[in-house]
Amino acid sequence: MSKLPRFPRFALSAATLAAIALSASPIAHAQSARDYISIVGSSTVYPFTTAVAEQFGRQGKFKTPKVESTGTGGGIKLFCNGVGPQHPDVANASRRMNAGEFDSCKKAGVTDIVEIKVGYDGVVLAESKKAKPLAVTRKQVYLALAKQIPDPSNPTVLINNPYKTWKDIDNSLPALKIEVLGPPPTSGTRDSFAELYMEAGCRTYPWLNTLRSQDEKRFKRICHTVREDGGYVEAGENDNLIVQKLQTNVGSLGIFGYSYLEENSGALRGTMVDGVEPTFETISSAKYPASRPLFIYVKKAHVGVIPGIKEFLGEYVSEKALGGEGYLANRGLIPPTKSEIGDVRKAAVALPSFTP
């Protein structure tokens, strides 16, 4: 009787160990665990990324990505929690990732991140078309919403905000109750509003402007902290909820990205700020004082493992999506400038590593 061939024990053992090690790796196992792209983050970027995801899914080669609106801060936190199928692949952001968030990513093993600027947006104040048009300055917005403001009789001393109506701030403004509906602290729009409106108004006071370079933490505490007596109303991460409330709370103002104003232009109008109306043209030309860039962040370790990430990015930066006449512009996104678009497309292909 012939004997069965004997296989080298070491070779078999090594192969078995390699297979075990491969299956034990969370990112190597990702393809079998999840066959769609997971995206979280900014409510402002959400409608643009959703439009790209739907278009991408219709092509039939890959599943439609799952897009969730969690706010910029919340989305980046989820994104930075780790590598593997249980963690998102992409984060939408209405501001740039900061150094603290980047460090949190690195501590959790998310060491290689790609930043892609997808366009621009304006942080707008808006009101119901049923209300009488309001025009304000950023200084007046700061005085309306800050928890503490300089004493009118002694501007170097801070007092609790006493203003109840816009007319209390300036006689040229109407005697309307101050009520501004806006996003919570986890929102990138809230961060941008604090910088583009509150800080700008705060810095019109010379001593506060000087404080910025002397004690930045105190400066931000004074200039960013909003009142808690009903003048500022946190309306959650859902910008559509603010839109709905403005249509019933005539006389109130809302804070959100320009795209939501564009989508609801039949019922709402943009409030003029520092003499400039928020429009596609004023935001794209940076004439509007509260313009800002928008980003998506990609987890490089998931590229090539979770199906379709590179192809999804290709769709996002394509001419039909991100071009001047593309479907994202029709949704209210201000596309990157002609001088920028080449770099944006290179980033989507080359996936260069990001440093804050």
KAKARA-V163877 format. One record per run of one state. SS is the DSSP state (h for helix, s for strand, l for the rest). FROM is the first residue (numbers start at 1). LEN is the number of residues. If there is no record, write none. Layout:
{{SS,FROM,LEN} {SS,FROM,LEN}}
//
This chain:
{{l,1,8} {h,9,16} {l,25,5} {h,30,4} {l,34,4} {s,38,4} {l,42,1} {h,43,16} {l,59,7} {s,66,2} {l,68,4} {h,72,8} {l,80,10} {s,90,4} {l,94,5} {h,99,9} {l,108,5} {s,113,16} {l,129,6} {s,135,2} {l,137,1} {h,138,8} {s,146,1} {l,147,1} {s,148,4} {l,152,2} {s,154,7} {l,161,4} {s,165,1} {h,166,4} {l,170,7} {s,177,1} {l,178,2} {s,180,3} {l,183,5} {h,188,15} {l,203,3} {h,206,9} {l,215,1} {h,216,9} {l,225,1} {s,226,1} {l,227,5} {s,232,3} {l,235,4} {h,239,10} {l,249,4} {s,253,5} {h,258,6} {l,264,4} {s,268,3} {l,271,1} {s,272,2} {l,274,2} {s,276,1} {l,277,3} {h,280,5} {l,285,6} {s,291,9} {h,300,3} {s,303,1} {l,304,2} {s,306,1} {l,307,2} {h,309,8} {l,317,2} {h,319,4} {l,323,4} {h,327,4} {l,331,3} {s,334,1} {l,335,3} {h,338,13} {l,351,6}}
//
